């Protein structure tokens, strides 16, 4: 699984609607409204690099209210949460 973090500059008047529309895109696992230099952060989780291009360039960048994006691709995950989820599959 490839994870990309997308920093989004959005029109201030439509941040909630823009965030909701981004969250509806297949391949987007979550969207956060944040403080600081960016308005939203979207987490992309896909199987191939080509899918990142499809999700970000072809879909996310075209959502009304999105002014600009900056995408970072993750190399490794060091989250205890992710590791616990992976090892608990089928334990229910």
N, C-alpha and C positions, 0 to 999 in steps of 0.2 A: 504494500500500500504506500502510495506517495502522498505526502502531506505538503500543502502549500499554504502560506499565510498571506492573505491579501489585505493590505491597508487601503482603505477607501476614503476619499474625500467626497462628501455628498453635499447637496443643497441643504442648508440648515433647516429650512422650512419643511423638508420632507424626509428627514432622517428615519422616523419610524416606518413610513411606507416603503422607503428604499431598502431598509434593513429586512423588512418582511418579504419583499419581492426577491431579494438576493437569497434569503433562506429557503425559498421555494425552488431554487435551481438545483436539479439533480447534480450530485457531486459536492455540494456545499453541506457540511455537517453542522455548522453553527455560525451565527453572526452575533457579534458583540458591539454594542454602542459604547464608546470609550471616550475618555478625556484626553487632552493632549493635542498633538499635531494632526491626528486623523479623527474621523468621525465614526467609522465602523471598521471592524476587523472581521474578515470572513475566513473560516477554516475550510480548505478544500481537501478532500480525501478521495483520491482516485487511484486506478491501477496503472495508468501509463502517463508519460509526459505529454503525449498528444491530447489526452483528456484534459490536462490542465489548460492547454491552449484553447480547447473547446469551451470549457467552463468559464475561464476568465475573459479571453478575447472575444469569443463569439456570443456569450450570454451575459456575464456580469457587467462588463463594460457598457452594455447596451440598455441596462436597466435605467428607466427614467429617474433622474436625481443624482446619478453617479457622475461626478465631475472628473475624477482621475483615480487611478489605482497604482499601487506598487506591490509587486509580488515577490515573496521570498519562498524558496523551496527548502524544506527541511531535509537534513542529511540523516539524522538519527532521532529517536524518541527516547527520552530518559524519564518518562512519567511512570510512577508507581501505579497510578490508576489504569493505564493502558496495559501494563504487565499483569495486574490482577485480573482484568477482564479476559485477557488471552488465556490465562491458566484456569479460569473458572468455567470455560465453555463446557456445557453438558453436565454440570454438577447439580442443576436444579432437579 
